[in-house]
Amino acid sequence: MAGRNLVVISACLLGENTRFDGTIKSSPIVCEIAKYCKVIKICPEVAIGFPVPRPRVFLYDAQGEFKVIQEGTKKDLTKEIENFCINFLTQLPPVDAFILKSKSPSCSPSPTTKFYKDLEGKELIGRTYGIMGRLIPEFFPQIPVIDELSLKGETGLKFLKKLFGSSIPNSILQLLQEQ
Ligand code: SF4
């Protein structure tokens, strides 16, 4: 079974030093899943040339349109990140699943990313998807997508069944129960 599934994973969840503040935030269960799959690691922000560390980016609600804004400079990086994600998704081979970082303006596949009504990123309005997460259903409508926080309970188990069928490795099931 090893290597059977091809899974796209946010690089920081696998312990890569890609986060804006240079902290490491690997996810034990995602790292364990990766051992049983072929993995395509991706960090959209590093891939387009942002350094580590770098200023934080956040989502700004420009009258219903979400913009990715760099903290401090107020630079609009939306097109840069969006173009990268579209290119990346267009060029992917057939994949079996995506596991992407929650709460990220660039990655999040769940409505967990904060968005703000001001260009300082201080007045929180709500939470929504990141750019990659928002685009995936257009390119891979049938493919399971999850963030690391949802890899627990029934939701996590359902995802793992889609990925591994009835042969979910025990080490992954154990971590699922500890989440
Ligand atoms: S959440 Fe996405 S953009 Fe942010 S460090 Fe992780 S992989 Fe990179």
Boltz pocket constraint, residues with backbone or C-beta under 6 A from the ligand:
constraints:
  - pocket:
      binder: B
      contacts: [[A, 10], [A, 11], [A, 12], [A, 13], [A, 18], [A, 19], [A, 20], [A, 42], [A, 43], [A, 44], [A, 45], [A, 46], [A, 101], [A, 102], [A, 104], [A, 106], [A, 107]]
      max_distance: 6.0
